[in-house]
Amino acid sequence: MTAADETAAAPAELATAPEGNSLGDHIRRRWESIKAGDVGTLPVIVGLILIVGFFYSQNSNYLSAGNFTNLMVQMAGVTTIAIGVVFVLLLGEIDLSIGYVSGIAGVVVAKLQFPDGSWQTSGLVAIIIAVLVTAAIGLFQGSFVAIIGVPSFVVTLAGLLFWQGVILYSIGDVGVITIDNEFVNNVSNYFFSDTAGWVIATIASALFTLSTLAGVISRRRHDIYTDNIVIVTLKLVGFVVIAFGAIAWANKERGFPVAFLLVIVLLVFWTWVAERTTFGRHIYAVGGNAEAARRAGISVRGIRIKVFMISGGMAGLGGVIFASRLSSVDLNAGGGTILLDAIAAAVIGGTSLFGGRGRVISALMGSLVIATVANGIDLLGYSSAIKYMVTGAILLAAVTLDTVSKRRLERSGR
């Protein structure tokens, strides 16, 4: 393993056994990490509990099954885009074009399924082409950053303006392109039956249990005793309760949405990429210290280009979800607060703006905070002004916490 790989191993399991493996030892080490500035997702979890508690106290319908399924669909598009943002932030870069890049994907899908006799394709093919187009956009923009050295802020700001213009030009005087393709529309508007939901929960629980136990057994075979049996059991029980609880809750209304299942699959896949592959370790290494990574033999340029491709591809898939939800695209495709919500979700969820620290799950956690706040404010009938102010305050608090945590981690030598 290279020096850069060792530097980037933070999200992976420790390579040596800790001094103690009892439950008390784990709690004590976690408390020391928190005091040193490594708070992880704890602030987000506490914040979510407080947010949900407040809105439920104001309106009991906040925790209804109907509102729960609406919340999952509402946050699916932003979460998908935020996954790509996490990878960009891990490098200490930024991508301001993701909003309108997502709009480009919606326009591509809408045009490819439009029955004009020449360009019409199947829904799946249209989605694949749209994602490939946006990944190519990421490749193009990332090349300016990685090869020429233009700051990502400038490159993607130019992309924001350019791709907005492309959307306006492509739709033109038509104003709105309706999406009639059933496959495309089902991405955001299809809900599984009750039986299918239980099957999904069972499969997810089985896979998570097998994966967790396989990891424990593998580490024990290599004399790496980092897993406390009580903590492992709590994780397994917690996952099963959440999985079956979510399905039971959703089944009281329309059922579990396809859009959120897609989000879960993406989270699992990209978490594996970030934390269990050489490519993922290289991303953390480049984000932590690009020069050290280069000297260790890592292709810094290649990593940066690939990460911007991931950002573009995820923005495209998020754009498809947004277009599917509305069953159309218009001149405002990719606009509004999509860009700010996606970046805010990654940061609020715990991804550092300084690079090298964060996890893919941050996208889901941050999106959940933003969505629960927006959903609750809408349910109580408050104005959009309140929604923006509250979201802005949460974002500022998250960035402030990130800055303070970074300083404390540096002082503690972590």
C-alpha positions, 0 to 999 in steps of 0.5 A, a space after each residue: 500500500 502506498 503512503 497515499 493509500 494509508 492517508 486515505 484509509 480513514 473511511 475504511 476499517 482500521 488495519 490494526 486492532 484497537 487497544 480494547 474491544 469492549 463496548 465501553 472501549 468503543 464508547 470511550 474512543 468515540 467520545 474522544 473523537 468527538 472531543 477532538 472534532 470528529 463529530 460525524 453524523 451526530 449533529 445531523 441525527 440530533 437535528 433531525 430528531 428536533 426538527 421532526 419533533 417540532 413539526 409533529 408537535 405543530 401538526 400531527 399529519 407531519 408523520 402521516 403515511 401520505 406525507 412520508 411517501 411524499 417526502 421520499 419522492 420529494 428528496 429523491 432528485 436532490 439526494 441523487 445530485 448530492 451524491 455527485 457533489 459529495 465526490 467533488 467536495 472530497 477533492 476540495 472542488 466545487 461544481 456550480 453547473 449541476 442544476 442546469 446539467 440536471 436540466 439538460 438530462 431532462 431535456 434530452 429524455 423529453 426530446 428522445 421520447 417525443 413522438 415526432 417520428 424520427 428521434 423517439 426511443 424507448 424510455 430506458 434508452 432515453 435515460 441512459 443517453 441522458 446520463 451519458 450526455 451529462 457524464 460527458 459534460 462532466 468530463 469536458 468541464 473536469 478536463 479544464 480543471 484537471 489539465 489546464 488548471 482553471 479553478 473549478 468555481 470558474 469552469 462550472 460557473 461558466 457551465 451554469 450559464 452555458 447549459 442554462 442557455 442550451 436549455 432555453 435554446 433547445 425548448 425555445 418557443 414550445 415552452 413545455 415538452 410533455 413526457 408521455 413515456 410510461 417508463 420515464 414517468 414511473 421513475 418518480 410516480 410508481 409505487 410498489 405494492 404491499 407485497 413487493 415492499 415486504 420483499 424489498 425489505 427482506 432482501 435488503 435486510 438479508 443483504 445487509 446482514 450477510 455483508 456485515 457478518 462477512 466483513 466481521 468474519 473476514 477481519 477476524 480471520 486476519 486478526 483484526 478485532 475492530 468489531 464489538 458484538 453488541 455494536 454489530 448486533 445493534 446495527 443489524 437490528 436497527 437496520 431491520 427495524 428501519 427497513 421493515 418500519 419504512 415499508 409498513 409506514 409506506 404501505 399505509 398509503 401508496 406504497 414504497 416509491 421506486 424513486 427512493 429505492 433507486 436512491 438507496 441502490 445508488 447510495 450503496 453502490 457509491 459508498 462501496 466505490 468510495 470506501 472499498 475500492 482503490 479509486 475511492 481511497 485515491 479520491 480521499 488521498 487527493 482531497 487530503 493532500 494532492 501533492 502527496 498523492 501525486 508523489 505516491 504515484 496517483 494520477 491526480 488529473 485522472 481522479 479529478 476528471 473522473 470525479 467530475 464525470 460522476 458529478 455530471 452523471 449523478 446530476 443527469 440522473 437527478 434531472 431525470 427524476 425531476 422531469 419524471 416527477 413533473 412528467 414534463 420539462 420547461 424553460 426552468 428545468 434545472 433552475 430554482 433551488 436545485 443547485 443550492 439544495 444539492 450542495 447544501 445537502 452534502 455539506 449539512 450531511 457532514 462532507 467537508 468543504 476543505 476536502 478529504 473528509 466526508 461519506 456518501 451517506 452525507 448526501 442522504 442525511 443532508 437531503 433529509 434535513 432540507 426536505 423535512 424542513 421544507 415539507 414541514 414549513 409547507 405543511 404549516 402554511 408558512 411562506 417560502 421566505 421562512 423556508 429559505 431563511 431556515 435552510 440558510 441558517 442550517 447551512 451556515 451552522 453546518 459550515 461553521 461546525 465543519 470549520 471548527 471541527 477541522 481546526 480541532 482535528 488539526 490541533 489534535 493531529 488527526 
